[in-house]
Amino acid sequence: MDDDAIYPDGFISLLQSFERKLEPYKGVEAVLPDPDVDLDQFHRDRVKAPVLPSSFDHRYEAARKYQILLQEFDGNSILWAVHAMCIAVLRRRDPPDAVRRLFLRIWREKGDQLVQELPIRWLISAATTFADQGETPEQRAGGMGLSVLFDMIKLHDSERRVSGWRNDMAFPRRDGGLRHKLAFGMEGYSLISGDLDRNMLARLWRLAEADDALRPLGLHLLGRVVSDPNTVFARVRDYRGEKPLAEAPTDSWAVCTTTDAPTPDILRFVAHHLELGAKRVHVYLDDPHSPAFDHLDPHPQVAVIRCDEDHWRRFGHGRPSRPLIRQSANNDLAYYACDAHWLCHLEVDEFLWSETPICDSLRALSGDVHCARIRPLEALSGDGSAFKASVPQGPDRAELTARAYPDHGWMTHGGLVSDPTGKLFARTGLKNINFRIHRFYDADERPLASVELDGMNICNLASAQRDAWVNKISERLRQAPRRRNMSAEAARKSVHEQLRTLEAENGRAGLEGFYDEVFATTPATRDRLRHLGLIRYRDLNLDHAVQTHLPKGDQTRSDF
């Protein structure tokens, strides 16, 4: 035995398992009709599902199998059930020759109708039956080729689905990146100029076309292969630029986040965006043991992923140490897995708000718009219903900022601590892009131009509670040391670096003083902001959203 075999006991175990499935059915002649039966009548007659008896004399009794098939095809043509029973018998050891003749006659005389009627799994099973029981070399070779082709598509795409990428979207190209070895030392296939896929399909077409019994089945299945966008063949064409342009996406949208926040915070984030009309919410749990998984996983509109070792191994490396790198990697995953027309990345304490339905705003964008930007608001100290906007750009911005925040305004972005560029709705379906935190890049790392979404905001709740904000900022300053080679000018413009200096000089009291002014803990500060027209009121009603969309999560809050 080969010690390196990936299956225990190697091919011995595989063959033993395969042989156990070849036990022939008993009493076949009492179930299936003669090969010269009237197929037209069988095709017209409808199945009436029988009531299965509580037991049969033998596990491999043909009558038992046939009655199970009649239940499956209830209301459909009896010919479907007869055809399926022929397959069941012919896939076993030493089948009667009469059953082989009946199966081949069905395909010669009724093949054109069956390929339009039968479920795909029975068409693939028919191809495998041609491989096992075909009477000509073309039938056996063509059937085997079709059987292996569809089995490998199913195996490959089922494994690929674990990645989270949609099957109708090719993986993004990473030019100059790591290229892992293929099995057996084979050279990599050229996705741009190779012809392996064309040759494979052409050979199978020629085999199918040459046989009158196999022809309807083979040509139909191959036609399905070259028309379905969810196979590796379509994705290879995508790399070559051969994929037809789809209609411009319209209005459905989704959000994604990577978070290690407490479960109640995650549930509020998810429920709020479901309430606003998100088609999908992608949640990447930075803590793979978070209880949030069990609350979110059953919801059909939530894609929740544990970011464990297996998750990061798919990228060819371990877990990145920097949160921004982890977020960006997961953003790309969400983008290529997204089944909505637009995707927005948010932190778990950021909540979309819109004067009108978000889908209406996205639908109004022209087809050549790839990015739509939403500007942030930051919560003022309190219950999370009052927010402040940034001082507008203009020649008097610095003066107005100093008027609003006389002691610390110069450290901020017009009064904002977070990045004033906000976040993006990115149009899905584009190729070779990188979805970062605040920008959307093409394959050459050039940011794509964006338009502003009026009447929409990102409401950042991170600053609503004084102690929580100070603790979070202090922890972030410790975890993220100052970037090497940062210029004095860059440090001056960085709120993060100004807060680092403030804490170093004044300790926690320095951060608390900054918070009290910038997030308006006093009536005097609020009056200044109100006078300048910077205060916005947004009732997010997060608890109501949780009760509506994740009621079990709300009921078990004490378990978090």
N, C-alpha and C positions, 0 to 999 in steps of 0.2 A: 504494500500500500504506500502511496506517496504521502509523506508526512506533511507536505505543503498543500494537500488537496483542500479546497474550500468547502467540500461536502464531506461529512463524516463517512468513512469507509469508501470514499470515492465513487466510482461508477457501479460498484457492487450494490450499494444502497439504492442508487438511482434506478438500476434495472430491476431490482426486487420490487420497489414501489410501483414501477411501471407495469410489471407483470401482474401484480395483484389487481390492477384495473382492467385486465383483459379477460376476466372470467366471463364466458359466454352466457347469454340469456337462455332460459329454458322456455319451451312452448312458443317459439317465434311463429311457427306455421299457423297457430290458432289466432294470431293477432293481425298479421300483415296479409294483404290480399295477394292474389296471383300477379305476376308481372304484367299480364295482358289486361288488367282491370281497366274499366272506363275512367280515365283520369279526368275527363271533362265533368263527369257527374261528381266525382270526389271534390273537384275544385269548387263546384257550385254548392254542395252541401255544407251546412254549418255544424260546428262542434257544439254538443250539449254536455257540459262537464258532469261527469258522474260523481257520486258520493263514494269516496274511497273507503273500502272495508277496513276494519280495525287491524287486520293482519293478513299476511299472505303466507302461502306454504313455503316459499323460498325467497331469499333476498334478491336473487337474480331471475325471478319469474317475469317473463316478458309482459304478461297482463298487468302486472304492477307498474312497470315502467310506462306502458302505454296509457294507463289511466292517469298517471301523473302528468303526462304530456297533454292529454285531453283537458285536464284542468287548466294547464298553462295557456292553451289555445282556445279557451271557451269563447264561443261566438264568432270564431274565425273559420277559415276553410278547413275541412277535414283533410285536404291534401297537405296542409302544413303539418298536421300531426303525423300523418303517414310518412312524410319526408323525414321528420325528426326521429321517428322510430327506426327508419332505415339507417340513419346515421348512428343511432345508439347501438344497433345490432352490428353494423359493419365496422365499428370501432373496437369490437371485441374479437377474441380468437375464433378462428374457423367459422366465419359466418356462412349461412346458406347462399348458394350461388343465385337462387331466385331473388333474394333480397338485393344482391348487387345489380342484377338486371333491372329490377324495379327502380332502384335509385338512379341508374343511368338513363332509363327511359323518362323518368320524371324530368330530368334536366334537359334531355333532347327535345321533349315536346312542350314542357311548361316552364323552361328556364327563363324566357323573356318576361313571363309574368311573375315568377317567384322573386327575381332580383328586385322588382319594384315593391314587393309586398312583405317579404320576410324581414324580421329584425336582423341587424348586422351580425349578432353573435351566431345566428343560425347559418348565415351566409359563410362566415369564417369556418364554422364547423363543417360545412359542406366541402369547402376547399381542402380541409384536412382529410376528409373522407375520400376525396379524389386521390390524394397522395397515398393513402393506404390501400385503396381498392380500385384504382383506375385500371381500365383494360388496355390502354395504349401508353406508350412512353410519354407522350405529351400530357396526358391526363395526370400521370403520376408525378412527373417533373413539375408541371405547372401548379398542380395542387400543393405539392410540397413547398414550392417557392412562395405561393400566396400565403400558405399557413405560417411559414417562418416569418415572412414579412410582417403580417399582422400581429403575430406573437411578439416580435421584437419591438414593434411600435408601441404595443401595450406595455411591455416590460420597461422600455426606455422612458416613455412619457409618464408612467406611474412613478418611476424613481425620480424623474425630473420635477414632478409636481411637488416633491418634498421641499424643493428650493423656494417655493412661493411664487415663482415666475409663471405668468400665464403661458399656456402652450401655444398661443398664436403670436407670441412675441419672442424674437430672437434674443439671446443673451447679449448684453452690450459688449462691443469690442473694446479691448484694453490693449491698444497698440503699444508695444514695447514692454508689456507686463510679463509676468511669469507664465510659461507654458508648460504644464505638467506632461509627463511622459504618457504615451499610449501603451496599452497592453502589448505584450510580446515584442516590444521594441519596434513596433511599426512606426513609420513616418506619419506625421499628421496629414490629414486630408485638406487640400486647398478648398476652402469654402467659396472662394471667389471664382477660381478657374477650373476646379475639378469636374469630372464628368461621371464619377462613380454612381451618383444617384440616377442620372439619365440612363446609363447603361443597364443598371439593375432593373429599372422599370421597363425599358425597351425589351430586354430578354424575356421578361415575364409576359409582356404583351404578345410577343411572337408565339410563345408556347400556347397561350390561351386562344389566340386567333386561329391556330392550326387545327383545333378539335371542335367538332360540332356540339358535343355535350358540355365541354368545359367553357366554350366561348361566352355564353351569356353571363355566367358567374364571374369568370376571370376578367372580362372587359369591364363589367360593372364595378367590381372591387377595385380595380386599378383606377377607374374613373373617380371613385371615392377618394383614393389616395391623393390624386393630383388636384382635387378640388377642395379638400378640407384644410382650413388654415391652421389646424391644431396639431400638425405632424412635423417631424423633423424635415421632411421634404419641403414643406412650405417655408420653414425657417431658413433652410439653405438658400432658397430663392430670394428670401428677404435680404440676406447678406449680399447677394449679387445685384440687388436693386431691381429684381424682376417682379417684385410683389406689386400688384395693382394698387393704386392709391385708394384708400377707403374714403367714404364720405367724411366730411369734417365733423368731428365730435361736437356735441351740442351742450347738454346741460347737467347731466348727472355728475355728482361729486363725491369725494371721499377725503378722509383725513388720516394721517398716520402720526404716531408718537412713539418715542423710545423712553421708557421711564422706570425708575425704581421707587416711585412715590407710594405712600400708603394706599391700600385698596380703596377706601372711600373716595380719595381724590381721583383715582383712576376711573371709578364708576361714574362719578359726576362728569368727568370729561367725556366719556363715551356716551352717556345718556343725553347730555346736552346736544351733542352733534347729531345723534339720532333724532332728537326732537326737531332740530333745524332742517332735517331732510336728507342727511348723508345716506348714500347708498351703501357705503361700507366704512367701517372704522378699523384701521390696522393698528394693533397695539403690540409693541415689542417690549417684553418684560425683561428689563436689565437685570432684575433679580429673578432668576428662573424658578425660584421656589415661592414666588408671590401667590397668596391665596386668591388674587384677582383672577387667575387663570380659570379656576373652577366656576367663578361667577359669570365670566364672559364667554367662555368656550361654547356653551349651548346656544348662544344667540346667533341666529342665521346671518345677521348683518355685521358681525364682529369677527375679524380675523386676528386671533391672539396667538403670539408665538413666544415660547420660552427661549431666551437667549442663553442657552447652556453651551457646554463645550462642543456638542455636535453642531449647534447652530453656527458657531464661529469657524469650525473646521471646514465648512463648505466654502469659506473664502480663501482657504489655503493657508491660514495662519490662526494663531490663538486669539483670544479676546483682546482687542485694542485697549490700551491703558487710558487713552483720552476719550472722554465722553463724546466730543464732537466727531471723532472718527467713527465711533459706534453708531451715532445718529445718522451720519451720512451714508454709511454702509446699509443700514436698515431702510433709509429713504429710497435708495436704489432698488432694494428688494421689493418694497411696497409699490414703487412706480411700475415695475415690470410685472407685478402680480395684479395690479389694479384693474378692476372690471368697470370702473366708472370713467367718465370722460375727463375729469379733472381731479387732481390730487393736491392736497395742502398739508405740509408738515407743520406741526404745532408742538410746543411743550405741553405737558399735562396740566399746567396752570394757565394756559392760554385758551380763550374761548371765543369762537366767532360770534359776531353780532351783526345783523343786517336789517336795514329799514324795510327791505322787500325780500321775498323769497330768494335765496341764494341761486337757485336754479335759473330764475328769471334773469339775474345779472349776468350769469355765465352764458346763457343762451343768446344774449344780446351782443356778445363779442364776435367779431368777424373771424373767419376761418384761418386767417394768417396770424392771429394773435396766439402766441405760445405760452405767455406768462401774464398773470394778472396779479397786481400787488395790493395787499391789504395793510394799512398802516395801524400801528399799535396805540392802545390807550393803557395807562397804568393805574391800578387801583389806588385811591387815596386811603389813608388809614381809616379803618372802620369795618362796616359789614359787607363790603364788596359790591355796593350799588353805585358808588360815586367814583369816577375816574377822571384823570387829567390827560389832555392832549398835549402834544409838543407845541412849543411856540412856533408859528409858521415861519418858513424861510423868507428872507427879505433883508434889506439893508439895516433895519432896526431890530433884528432878531436878538443880537447880543444885549442891547439895551433893555428890551422887554423881558428877556430871561433874567437879567440882573434885578429888574423891578419885581419880578415874581418871586425870585429866590436870591435875596441880596447876599447871603453868606456862601452858598454852595452852588448857585446856578451855573457859574463858570465851569464847573466840573462835569456838567451834564450835556446831553444833546438837546438843547432847547427845553430843558426840564425833565427829559426822559433819561432813565438809567439804562434801560435795555436798548438794543439796536434800533434806531429810528427807521431803518429801511423796512422793518416789518417782515411779513412772510408772503409767500407766493401760492397762488393756484397755478399749477403746471398742467398743461394739456398733455394727456397720456397718448400713447401710440407713436411717439417720436422715437427715432433710432439713435443709438450711440450718444446718450446724454448722461449727465451726472447731476443728481438732484441733491444739492447741498442745503444748508440751514436757511440761508437768506437769498440764495441765488440758484439759477438753473443754467448749467453749462453745457455747451456742445462738446463734440469729441476733441476739439482743439483747445478745450478749457477756456472758451470765450463765453462770457455771460450773455444769455439771450435777452433781448430787449423786452420790457414789460410795459403794460398799461396800468393805470390806477383804477381800482374798483371804488367808485363813489358810493357813499351810503353804507359802507361796510367797515367794521373795525375788528381788531383782535384785542379782546379785553384781557389784560394780564393781571391775574389775581395774586401774583407772588408777593406783592407789597402791601396787601390788606392788613396784615398783622405785624406789629412792630417787632416783637421778640423773634418771631419766626423769620422775618426778613433779615434781621441783624445776624441771627445764628447761621442762616444759609449763606450770606455774603462772607462772613468770617470763615466758614468752612471752605468755601470756594477759593478764597484767597490763600488758604493753607495748601489746598490740593493742587492749585495751578500756579507754580512759580512764575516769575516774570520771564517773558520770552527773551532768549539770548539775542544780543545784537539789536535790541529795540532802540531806536533813536530817541533822543530827548523830545523831538516834536511828536513822534508817535505816542510816547508815554503821556505827553500833555493832553493829547486828544482822547486817550483811553480812560473811560470812567473807571474801569477795573483798576488801572494803575493809580489813579488819583485816590481811590478808596484804600488801596494798599498803603499808600503814603499816609493817609489820614489815620488809619488804624495804628500804623507804626509810631506815629507821633502822639496820638491821644488815646490809644487803646479802644476798648468797646464804647466808651463815652463819645469818642469821635464819630463812630458809625451811628450811634443813637441820635446825636445832634444832627447829623446829615439827614437821617430818616425824618426827624421831627419837622424839618423845614421842607424837604423835597416832597414828602408825602402828606404834608398839611395836617399835622396833629392839632394845630391851634386855630381858633376862629379867625385870627388876623391873617394867617397865610391863606386860608380858604377865601377870605374876602378879596385878597389880591388876585387870586386865580379867577374868581368869579368876575371881578371887574375887567380882567383881560379876556374873558370869554373862553377860558381853557377847561372848564369843568363840564363833564358829560355824565348823565345818569343812565345807567343800563341795568334793568332788572332781569338778571339771568335766570332766576327761579330754578336753581340747580336741583334742589331736593324734589321738586315736583317732577322734573325730568327723570330722576332716578326711580321714583315711584311708578312712573308711567312705563318706562322701558326696561328697567332692571329691578322689578319689585322684590325679588328674592334677595338681591343685594341689599336693598334698603331694610328688609326685615331682619337680616342677620348682621346688622352693623356692629352689634356687640361682640361678634366673633372675630373682628378684624384685629 
